[in-house]
Amino acid sequence: LGLTASQGYTVLAITRNGSTSMNQLSERMAHANSTMTRMLDNLVRKGLAFRSEDEADRRIVLVGLTPQGQKMQATLESEKEALMKEAFADIRDEEHSMILDGLKKIAKAMRAAVERCKSSCVG
């Protein structure tokens, strides 16, 4: 598809319709703004993303997907879904729900740990 894994994850993280702020995207991707700026530079050069100013606050940089980027996002989502189906093909349906429940618990615990760290680890 012509993208690095990081570029693909970024395309998947950008809001499909409309735009999101660069800060929100950086938080969603858990990367520094400088890292996301370089990543977005590459996606803009490839014609997959765009930047614009927030009309209400020109200090805010908004990012979104071009029509070509939206097509790429749909392709990546389809490929991700196909990969997941293949990966879980040998797991019985009743095991799927057990695994999903376990993953939900892990995700909840990780979110709680991140929130605790935000308030105590960063000063």
GURO-839743 format. One record per residue (C-alpha): residue number from 1; residue in three letters; x, y, z. Coordinates in steps of 0.2 Angstrom, whole numbers. Layout:
residues N
(lodo NUM,"ALA",(X,Y,Z))
...
end
This chain:
residues 123
(lodo 1,"LEU",(0,0,0))
(lodo 2,"GLY",(15,11,1))
(lodo 3,"LEU",(14,16,19))
(lodo 4,"THR",(24,12,34))
(lodo 5,"ALA",(15,4,49))
(lodo 6,"SER",(16,21,58))
(lodo 7,"GLN",(8,30,43))
(lodo 8,"GLY",(-5,17,42))
(lodo 9,"TYR",(-10,18,60))
(lodo 10,"THR",(-10,37,59))
(lodo 11,"VAL",(-22,36,44))
(lodo 12,"LEU",(-33,25,54))
(lodo 13,"ALA",(-33,37,69))
(lodo 14,"ILE",(-38,52,59))
(lodo 15,"THR",(-57,56,60))
(lodo 16,"ARG",(-65,49,44))
(lodo 17,"ASN",(-77,64,41))
(lodo 18,"GLY",(-71,81,46))
(lodo 19,"SER",(-55,85,55))
(lodo 20,"THR",(-47,84,72))
(lodo 21,"SER",(-34,94,80))
(lodo 22,"MET",(-16,90,79))
(lodo 23,"ASN",(-15,89,99))
(lodo 24,"GLN",(-30,77,99))
(lodo 25,"LEU",(-21,66,86))
(lodo 26,"SER",(-5,66,95))
(lodo 27,"GLU",(-14,61,111))
(lodo 28,"ARG",(-24,47,102))
(lodo 29,"MET",(-7,41,95))
(lodo 30,"ALA",(2,43,111))
(lodo 31,"HIS",(16,53,102))
(lodo 32,"ALA",(24,70,104))
(lodo 33,"ASN",(17,84,93))
(lodo 34,"SER",(34,85,84))
(lodo 35,"THR",(33,66,80))
(lodo 36,"MET",(15,68,73))
(lodo 37,"THR",(20,84,64))
(lodo 38,"ARG",(34,74,54))
(lodo 39,"MET",(21,59,51))
(lodo 40,"LEU",(8,71,45))
(lodo 41,"ASP",(21,80,33))
(lodo 42,"ASN",(23,63,25))
(lodo 43,"LEU",(5,59,23))
(lodo 44,"VAL",(2,77,16))
(lodo 45,"ARG",(16,74,3))
(lodo 46,"LYS",(7,57,-2))
(lodo 47,"GLY",(-9,67,-4))
(lodo 48,"LEU",(-18,57,10))
(lodo 49,"ALA",(-20,71,23))
(lodo 50,"PHE",(-22,89,24))
(lodo 51,"ARG",(-19,103,37))
(lodo 52,"SER",(-30,118,40))
(lodo 53,"GLU",(-33,132,53))
(lodo 54,"ASP",(-47,131,65))
(lodo 55,"GLU",(-58,146,60))
(lodo 56,"ALA",(-62,150,79))
(lodo 57,"ASP",(-44,149,85))
(lodo 58,"ARG",(-30,151,72))
(lodo 59,"ARG",(-17,143,84))
(lodo 60,"ILE",(-26,126,82))
(lodo 61,"VAL",(-20,116,68))
(lodo 62,"LEU",(-34,104,61))
(lodo 63,"VAL",(-30,88,51))
(lodo 64,"GLY",(-41,77,41))
(lodo 65,"LEU",(-40,65,27))
(lodo 66,"THR",(-41,69,8))
(lodo 67,"PRO",(-53,59,-3))
(lodo 68,"GLN",(-38,48,-7))
(lodo 69,"GLY",(-34,46,12))
(lodo 70,"GLN",(-52,41,15))
(lodo 71,"LYS",(-50,27,2))
(lodo 72,"MET",(-34,22,10))
(lodo 73,"GLN",(-42,22,27))
(lodo 74,"ALA",(-56,11,20))
(lodo 75,"THR",(-43,-1,12))
(lodo 76,"LEU",(-33,-2,29))
(lodo 77,"GLU",(-49,-6,39))
(lodo 78,"SER",(-54,-20,27))
(lodo 79,"GLU",(-36,-27,27))
(lodo 80,"LYS",(-36,-26,46))
(lodo 81,"GLU",(-53,-35,47))
(lodo 82,"ALA",(-47,-48,36))
(lodo 83,"LEU",(-31,-51,46))
(lodo 84,"MET",(-41,-52,62))
(lodo 85,"LYS",(-53,-65,54))
(lodo 86,"GLU",(-38,-75,49))
(lodo 87,"ALA",(-30,-73,66))
(lodo 88,"PHE",(-45,-79,75))
(lodo 89,"ALA",(-52,-92,63))
(lodo 90,"ASP",(-46,-107,74))
(lodo 91,"ILE",(-54,-99,90))
(lodo 92,"ARG",(-72,-106,94))
(lodo 93,"ASP",(-86,-93,96))
(lodo 94,"GLU",(-88,-96,114))
(lodo 95,"GLU",(-69,-93,116))
(lodo 96,"HIS",(-71,-76,107))
(lodo 97,"SER",(-82,-69,120))
(lodo 98,"MET",(-70,-75,134))
(lodo 99,"ILE",(-55,-67,125))
(lodo 100,"LEU",(-65,-51,122))
(lodo 101,"ASP",(-70,-50,140))
(lodo 102,"GLY",(-52,-52,146))
(lodo 103,"LEU",(-46,-39,133))
(lodo 104,"LYS",(-59,-26,139))
(lodo 105,"LYS",(-53,-29,157))
(lodo 106,"ILE",(-35,-26,152))
(lodo 107,"ALA",(-39,-10,142))
(lodo 108,"LYS",(-49,-4,157))
(lodo 109,"ALA",(-35,-7,169))
(lodo 110,"MET",(-22,1,157))
(lodo 111,"ARG",(-33,17,155))
(lodo 112,"ALA",(-34,18,174))
(lodo 113,"ALA",(-15,16,176))
(lodo 114,"VAL",(-12,30,162))
(lodo 115,"GLU",(-24,41,171))
(lodo 116,"ARG",(-15,38,188))
(lodo 117,"CYS",(1,41,180))
(lodo 118,"LYS",(-5,57,172))
(lodo 119,"SER",(-9,64,189))
(lodo 120,"SER",(6,58,198))
(lodo 121,"CYS",(20,54,186))
(lodo 122,"VAL",(20,70,176))
(lodo 123,"GLY",(24,86,186))
end
